[in-house]
Amino acid sequence: MTSRRLPAEWEPQSGVMLTWPHLHGVWGRQMEGVDRTFVQIAQAIAQREIVLIVCRDETHREQIQALLRASAVKMENIRFHIAPSDDVWARDHGPITVIENGAPHLLDFIFNGWGNKYASSLDDDITRRLVEAGAFGSTLAHKVDIVLEGGSIDSDGRGSILTTSHCLLSPNRNPGLDRRQLEIVFREQFGAARVLWLEHGELEGDDTDGHVDTLARFCDEHTIAYMACDNPTDDQYAELKAMENELKAMRDADGAPYRLAPLPSPSPIIDEKQQRLPATYANFLVINGAVLVPTYNDPMDDLALQRLEECFPQRQVIGIDARPLIRQYGSLHCVTMQLPLSVIP
């Protein structure tokens, strides 16, 4: 009998995938800042595990290599692979790894630009190209004919999947699948025993339709850190308070209430179009021995780091300046995809 499960992010990893930004994408004048943030991310990861970097072409690879060497990044832990890309959001176009009968197995879901909002054909093809290039060694992989982004789900490693109905039930993703049918997909593909649906919590400026990795995250089997708001005058207050109440009503796999860790809301970051950007501390990345947390040069940065130190007492909590990323409506977790042990040779 086949046994399959979706591991938790805090389980041991072989590496993390980054799809590096390039001038042919949307970053334009923001390239210097976003390069700097990517170097910081790569530097922190490479101290602890492999960084698999997707480059647009050979020239791009050489440019990235120069950036990393200039910052004394641990180059022996860097792996470069070439594949054309539309954008940088590896969380959503990278492979999702399940453990099947004790071995990793890569699932390559369809990526359609968050419901056909943006160009996505190159990004959707990246996992196939990486598999064919041997980036994952002998790890088995297969295409799943369903639209799903990695940022839309979170796993406790014990069969519980946390997600949002606003995103997964979006009519531009899988219009033929309802909630019950998606739960069947999760059971078949991830070995999910149950799906915890959030009905509230979307952030202003979020173009993913409410990815759960911007809102609420498992920190262990019994703990969820979540985006909180204590300011009734904040336009996000009602939605985040409603989400908080949903989380309070949820129970863990053992039937007990979750230990909830509220993360503060940073001050609103407004772009040149007067649009609020979806800045959130919930978009952290757990890696071997550390947690990388997006920061925004905000007075709440220190409190967010402190709260996550309490959630991950055995790991170093490291702040990464995510202001360049938020300008394109994403943050730190969005640009990364962890790869469990034995995936990268």
C-alpha positions as CSV (number, residue, x, y, z in Angstrom):
1,M,0.0,0.0,0.0
2,T,1.3,3.4,-1.0
3,S,1.9,5.8,1.9
4,R,2.2,9.5,1.0
5,R,2.5,12.7,3.1
6,L,3.3,16.3,2.7
7,P,6.2,17.1,5.0
8,A,6.3,20.1,7.3
9,E,8.7,22.9,6.3
10,W,10.7,22.4,9.5
11,E,11.7,18.9,8.6
12,P,15.3,18.4,7.4
13,Q,16.1,19.8,3.9
14,S,18.6,19.2,1.2
15,G,18.2,22.8,-0.1
16,V,16.1,25.7,-1.2
17,M,15.2,26.7,-4.8
18,L,15.5,30.4,-5.9
19,T,14.5,31.7,-9.4
20,W,16.7,34.7,-9.7
21,P,15.2,38.0,-11.0
22,H,16.4,39.4,-14.4
23,L,16.1,42.5,-16.5
24,H,13.7,40.8,-18.9
25,G,11.1,40.5,-16.2
26,V,9.0,43.1,-14.3
27,W,11.7,44.5,-11.9
28,G,13.3,47.2,-14.1
29,R,14.7,50.0,-11.9
30,Q,14.2,47.8,-8.8
31,M,16.8,45.3,-9.9
32,E,19.6,46.5,-7.6
33,G,17.5,46.3,-4.5
34,V,16.0,42.9,-5.4
35,D,19.4,41.5,-6.2
36,R,20.6,42.6,-2.8
37,T,17.7,40.8,-1.1
38,F,18.3,37.6,-3.1
39,V,21.9,37.7,-2.1
40,Q,21.0,38.0,1.5
41,I,18.6,35.0,1.2
42,A,21.2,32.9,-0.6
43,Q,23.9,33.8,1.9
44,A,21.8,32.7,4.9
45,I,20.7,29.5,3.2
46,A,24.1,28.5,1.9
47,Q,25.5,28.5,5.4
48,R,23.2,25.6,6.2
49,E,22.2,23.8,3.0
50,I,22.3,23.9,-0.8
51,V,20.8,26.8,-2.8
52,L,19.5,25.7,-6.2
53,I,19.5,28.9,-8.4
54,V,17.5,29.0,-11.6
55,C,19.2,31.4,-14.1
56,R,17.7,32.8,-17.3
57,D,20.8,32.0,-19.4
58,E,24.6,31.6,-19.1
59,T,25.2,35.4,-19.0
60,H,22.7,35.7,-16.1
61,R,24.4,32.8,-14.3
62,E,27.7,34.7,-14.6
63,Q,26.2,37.9,-13.2
64,I,24.6,36.0,-10.2
65,Q,27.9,34.2,-9.5
66,A,29.7,37.6,-9.4
67,L,27.1,39.0,-7.0
68,L,27.4,36.0,-4.7
69,R,31.2,35.9,-4.7
70,A,31.3,39.7,-3.9
71,S,29.3,39.0,-0.8
72,A,31.4,36.0,0.2
73,V,28.6,33.5,-0.1
74,K,29.5,29.9,0.5
75,M,29.8,28.9,-3.2
76,E,30.3,25.2,-2.6
77,N,26.6,25.1,-1.6
78,I,25.4,26.9,-4.7
79,R,24.0,24.9,-7.7
80,F,23.1,26.8,-10.9
81,H,20.6,25.6,-13.5
82,I,19.4,27.4,-16.6
83,A,15.7,27.7,-17.4
84,P,13.9,30.8,-18.8
85,S,11.5,32.4,-16.3
86,D,8.7,34.9,-16.3
87,D,9.2,36.0,-12.7
88,V,10.8,35.0,-9.3
89,W,8.0,33.3,-7.3
90,A,9.5,29.9,-6.9
91,R,7.1,29.1,-4.1
92,D,4.3,28.9,-6.7
93,H,6.1,27.5,-9.8
94,G,8.6,25.2,-8.1
95,P,7.9,21.5,-7.3
96,I,6.0,20.4,-4.2
97,T,7.7,17.5,-2.6
98,V,5.8,14.7,-0.9
99,I,7.3,11.7,0.9
100,E,6.1,8.4,-0.6
101,N,7.0,5.1,1.0
102,G,9.9,6.9,2.7
103,A,11.3,8.6,-0.4
104,P,10.8,12.1,-1.9
105,H,8.6,12.5,-4.9
106,L,8.2,15.8,-6.8
107,L,4.7,17.0,-7.8
108,D,4.6,19.5,-10.7
109,F,1.3,21.2,-10.5
110,I,0.0,23.6,-13.2
111,F,1.0,27.3,-12.5
112,N,-1.3,29.7,-14.4
113,G,-0.2,33.1,-13.0
114,W,-2.5,33.2,-10.0
115,G,-5.7,32.7,-12.0
116,N,-4.4,34.0,-15.4
117,K,-3.4,37.4,-14.0
118,Y,0.1,37.3,-15.4
119,A,2.3,35.6,-18.0
120,S,3.2,32.2,-16.6
121,S,4.1,29.7,-19.4
122,L,7.9,29.9,-18.8
123,D,7.5,29.5,-15.1
124,D,5.1,26.6,-15.5
125,D,7.8,24.8,-17.5
126,I,10.7,25.3,-15.0
127,T,10.2,22.2,-13.0
128,R,10.2,20.0,-16.1
129,R,13.4,21.6,-17.3
130,L,15.1,21.1,-13.9
131,V,14.1,17.5,-13.8
132,E,15.4,16.9,-17.3
133,A,18.7,18.7,-16.4
134,G,19.2,16.4,-13.5
135,A,18.8,19.1,-10.8
136,F,17.0,16.6,-8.6
137,G,19.1,13.5,-9.4
138,S,17.0,10.3,-9.5
139,T,14.1,11.8,-7.5
140,L,10.8,10.8,-9.1
141,A,8.6,13.5,-10.5
142,H,5.3,13.8,-12.3
143,K,3.0,16.4,-13.7
144,V,-0.3,16.9,-11.9
145,D,-3.1,18.3,-14.1
146,I,-4.4,20.7,-11.5
147,V,-3.7,24.4,-10.8
148,L,-2.0,24.8,-7.4
149,E,0.5,27.1,-5.9
150,G,2.8,26.2,-3.1
151,G,2.0,29.4,-1.3
152,S,-1.7,28.4,-1.0
153,I,-1.1,25.5,1.3
154,D,0.7,24.8,4.6
155,S,1.4,21.4,6.2
156,D,2.0,20.2,9.7
157,G,3.6,17.0,8.4
158,R,0.9,14.9,10.1
159,G,-1.8,15.1,7.5
160,S,-3.3,18.5,8.3
161,I,-3.3,21.0,5.4
162,L,-4.1,24.7,6.2
163,T,-5.5,26.7,3.2
164,T,-7.9,29.5,2.2
165,S,-11.2,29.0,0.4
166,H,-10.8,32.4,-1.4
167,C,-7.7,31.2,-3.2
168,L,-8.4,27.6,-3.8
169,L,-12.0,28.1,-4.9
170,S,-11.1,30.9,-7.3
171,P,-13.0,30.4,-10.6
172,N,-9.8,31.1,-12.6
173,R,-7.9,28.2,-11.1
174,N,-9.9,24.9,-11.1
175,P,-13.5,25.9,-12.0
176,G,-14.5,22.2,-12.2
177,L,-13.5,21.4,-8.6
178,D,-15.4,22.3,-5.5
179,R,-14.3,22.1,-1.9
180,R,-15.1,18.4,-1.5
181,Q,-13.3,17.5,-4.7
182,L,-10.2,19.5,-3.7
183,E,-10.1,17.7,-0.4
184,I,-10.1,14.4,-2.4
185,V,-7.1,15.8,-4.5
186,F,-5.3,16.7,-1.3
187,R,-5.9,13.2,0.1
188,E,-4.6,11.6,-3.1
189,Q,-1.7,13.8,-3.8
190,F,-0.6,14.8,-0.2
191,G,-2.0,12.0,1.9
192,A,-4.0,14.7,3.7
193,A,-6.2,13.4,6.6
194,R,-8.0,16.7,6.9
195,V,-8.1,20.2,5.4
196,L,-8.4,23.3,7.6
197,W,-10.2,26.0,5.5
198,L,-9.8,29.7,6.4
199,E,-12.7,31.8,5.1
200,H,-11.2,35.2,6.0
201,G,-7.9,37.1,6.1
202,E,-7.0,38.4,2.6
203,L,-4.5,41.3,2.7
204,E,-4.9,44.5,0.7
205,G,-2.8,44.5,-2.5
206,D,-2.5,40.7,-2.5
207,D,-2.9,39.5,-6.1
208,T,-2.8,35.7,-5.1
209,D,-6.4,35.7,-3.9
210,G,-5.3,35.0,-0.3
211,H,-2.3,32.7,-0.1
212,V,-2.2,31.1,3.3
213,D,1.6,31.7,3.6
214,T,0.8,35.5,3.9
215,L,-1.7,34.8,6.7
216,A,-1.2,31.8,9.0
217,R,1.6,29.2,9.2
218,F,2.3,26.1,11.2
219,C,5.4,26.4,13.4
220,D,5.0,22.9,14.8
221,E,2.2,20.4,15.1
222,H,0.5,22.4,17.8
223,T,1.4,26.0,17.0
224,I,0.2,28.5,14.3
225,A,1.7,31.9,13.8
226,Y,-0.6,34.3,12.1
227,M,-1.0,37.9,10.9
228,A,-2.8,39.9,13.6
229,C,-4.2,43.4,13.7
230,D,-5.1,45.3,16.8
231,N,-5.9,48.6,15.2
232,P,-9.6,49.0,14.6
233,T,-9.0,51.9,12.1
234,D,-6.9,49.6,9.9
235,D,-8.8,48.6,6.8
236,Q,-7.5,45.0,7.3
237,Y,-8.7,44.8,10.9
238,A,-12.1,43.2,10.3
239,E,-10.8,40.4,8.0
240,L,-7.8,39.6,10.2
241,K,-9.9,39.6,13.4
242,A,-12.4,37.2,11.7
243,M,-9.5,35.0,10.7
244,E,-8.1,35.1,14.2
245,N,-11.5,33.8,15.5
246,E,-11.4,31.0,13.0
247,L,-8.0,29.9,14.1
248,K,-9.2,30.0,17.8
249,A,-11.9,27.5,16.8
250,M,-9.6,25.1,15.0
251,R,-8.2,22.0,16.7
252,D,-4.9,20.2,16.1
253,A,-4.6,16.6,15.0
254,D,-4.9,15.6,18.7
255,G,-8.1,17.5,19.2
256,A,-6.6,20.3,21.3
257,P,-6.8,24.1,20.5
258,Y,-3.8,25.4,18.7
259,R,-1.3,27.5,20.5
260,L,-1.6,30.7,18.6
261,A,1.2,33.2,18.1
262,P,0.0,36.6,16.8
263,L,2.4,38.4,14.5
264,P,2.1,42.2,14.4
265,S,1.0,44.2,11.3
266,P,3.7,46.4,9.9
267,S,2.7,50.0,9.0
268,P,1.0,50.2,5.6
269,I,3.5,50.4,2.7
270,I,2.0,52.4,-0.1
271,D,3.3,52.3,-3.7
272,E,3.4,55.0,-6.3
273,K,-0.1,54.2,-7.4
274,Q,-1.3,54.7,-3.8
275,Q,-2.0,51.0,-3.5
276,R,-1.3,49.3,-0.2
277,L,1.2,46.4,-0.5
278,P,0.6,43.1,1.2
279,A,3.5,43.3,3.8
280,T,3.3,40.4,6.3
281,Y,5.6,38.7,8.8
282,A,3.8,35.4,8.2
283,N,5.8,35.0,5.0
284,F,8.8,33.5,6.8
285,L,10.9,30.5,5.6
286,V,12.1,27.7,7.8
287,I,15.4,26.1,6.9
288,N,17.9,23.8,8.6
289,G,18.8,25.5,11.9
290,A,17.2,28.9,11.1
291,V,14.1,30.8,10.2
292,L,14.4,33.7,7.7
293,V,11.8,36.4,8.4
294,P,10.9,39.3,6.1
295,T,11.4,42.7,7.6
296,Y,10.3,46.1,6.3
297,N,12.4,48.7,8.2
298,D,9.4,49.0,10.5
299,P,9.0,49.5,14.3
300,M,7.2,46.1,14.4
301,D,10.2,44.2,12.9
302,D,11.7,43.5,16.3
303,L,8.5,42.3,17.8
304,A,7.9,39.9,14.9
305,L,11.3,38.5,15.2
306,Q,10.8,38.0,19.0
307,R,7.5,36.2,18.5
308,L,9.0,33.8,16.0
309,E,12.0,33.2,18.3
310,E,9.5,32.0,20.8
311,C,7.9,29.7,18.2
312,F,11.3,28.3,17.0
313,P,13.5,28.3,20.2
314,Q,16.0,25.8,18.6
315,R,16.6,27.9,15.5
316,Q,18.3,31.1,14.7
317,V,15.8,33.8,13.6
318,I,17.3,36.0,10.9
319,G,15.6,39.1,9.5
320,I,15.9,39.7,5.7
321,D,15.0,43.1,4.2
322,A,12.0,42.3,2.0
323,R,11.1,45.8,1.0
324,P,12.3,45.3,-2.6
325,L,10.1,42.1,-2.9
326,I,6.9,43.7,-1.5
327,R,7.1,46.2,-4.4
328,Q,6.0,43.4,-6.6
329,Y,3.4,42.1,-4.2
330,G,5.3,39.2,-2.7
331,S,7.7,38.6,0.1
332,L,10.4,36.1,1.4
333,H,8.6,32.8,1.5
334,C,7.1,33.6,-1.9
335,V,10.5,33.5,-3.7
336,T,11.7,30.3,-2.1
337,M,10.8,26.6,-2.3
338,Q,12.3,24.2,0.2
339,L,13.4,20.8,-1.0
340,P,13.5,18.0,1.6
341,L,16.4,15.6,2.2
342,S,17.6,13.5,-0.7
343,V,16.0,15.7,-3.4
344,I,19.2,17.5,-4.4
345,P,22.1,15.1,-5.2
